[in-house]
Amino acid sequence: MSCAWWGRYVAGLDMATGAVAWNRVRVRPEGALLPAHLAAQVPSAAIRIQTPHGAVGVSWAHTTQQRNGAPTLELNVTAPSSSTTEVHVPKLFGDRTVINARGLGGVGGVVLWGDASSALGSDVVFKFVGDDGRFIILSAPGGRHAFEVTSA
């Protein structure tokens, strides 16, 4: 298993299609969608690299919510402010998936997707790009972004 394979497919970090020197970052953590019998073997992944625009990184981990013991995915993305980021957030729970952005503007969290609502409006830094059935695709400016994926 090569480091490039781990970073691109398991951790999910790559240049977006048409990007030049990492000016557009793509995060698509395929490893977070491993079947249950394999997920126990790979409960988390992380990678950080230096690019011409600055450091780019992604980390994810399967965890459990403290308040109710429900399975959760924590996804963290870091990209230089001069870049844009395409974040593919795993739909771990199919149509019952809820995506929260943690720490947006000093707020405890914002529901971005699920729970019969969506905060993806003009006042949120994330823009909805699409839903390919396995991932909710969001566009975000460079910076540090933290997502929590749970079930409704």
N, C-alpha and C positions, 0 to 999 in steps of 0.2 A: 504494500500500500504506500503510495507516494504522498508526500506532504501536499503537493498540488491537488491531488484527488481529495484529500481530507479537507483542505481549505475550501475548495470549490463546491463539493457536493455534500459533505457531512456538516461542516460548519456553515457553509452557504455563502461564501464571499467571492465576488467576481466583479469584473468591470461590466457595466451595462453595455448592451449592444450599441455599437457606434461610438462608444466612449473613446477619448484620447487621453492617455496618461492618467487614467483614473479620475477624470473630471466628472464622471457619472458612475456611481457605485451601485451594484446590484447585490441584494441580500436575499437568498432563497435557501433556507436551511432544510434541505431534503432529509438530512439525518434526524431531524425532529419528528418526522413522520414514519419512522421505522415501525414495523409491526411489534406488538407487545413482547413477543419472545426474543426479539433482538434489541428492543429499547432498553431492557435491563442491562445489556452488555455495553450500550452507549447512552448513558443517561444525560450526557452533556458534551458540548464541544465549544472550542474557542479558537480564534486565530486573530492575529494583529500583524499588519505589515506596514512598512513605510513606503509611501508613494511620492511622486514629484509634488503632489499637493499637500502632503502631510500624512499622518497616521490614519489608517483605516482598520476597523476591527469589528468583529461580531462574536457574541457569545450567546449560548442558549443552554438551558438546563430544565429538565423535568423535575418539578418540585411538588409539594403539597401545600395547599392553603392552610395557614395556621388556624383560621377561624372555623373551618368546617371539614378539613381533611380532604378536600376535593383535589383531584389532579390538576396541575397548572404547568404551563410552559412560561418561563421567564426568557425574554429575548431582548438583548442589548445591542445597539448599533452605534458605532462612532465613525464619523466621516468629517473631513475638513470642511470648514465653512465655505470654501470656494467650490465645493462640489454639490451635486444633487444626489439623492439616494432613492433607489427604487427598492422598497421593502416588501417582500413576499411573506406575509404572516401566515403560518400554517393553520388550516381549518381542522384542528385536531378533533373537534367534536361535530364535524359536518355542519348542518344548519343550526345546531345548538351552540356553535362557537361564539364566545364573547371576547372581544379584544379591547383591553384597557391600555391607555397610554399613561404611564406613571410619571409624575413630576412635571407635567406640562405647565409652564409658566408659574411654578411654585405651588400648583394645585396638587392635591393628593392623587388624583387620577381622573381621566375622562374616558367614558365609554366611546370607543371609535366604531365598533361594529357589534351587532347582536343585541339581545335583550329588547327586541322590537323597536330599537332606536339606533340612530347613527348621529354622531357629533361631527361628521365630516362636512363641515360647512366652511364658509369664508373666514370664520374667526379661529379656525384650527390650522396649525402648520401642515397637517397631513392632508393630502388630496387622494380621493378614491380613484384608482386607475382601472381596476377590474377584479373579477372573481373567476378564476379558472377551474373552480370545483375543488381544488386541493389547497389553494392559497388565496387570501385576500391581498390584492396588490395595492400598495400605497406609495405615493410620491412624497418625499420630505426634503427639506433643505439640509445641508450639512449640519453637523452638530452631534450631540449625544441624545439618543432616543431609547426609551425603555418601554417594553410592551409586556403585558401579562395576558396570556391566553387561557381562558377558563370555559366552563360549560354553563349554559343558562339553566 
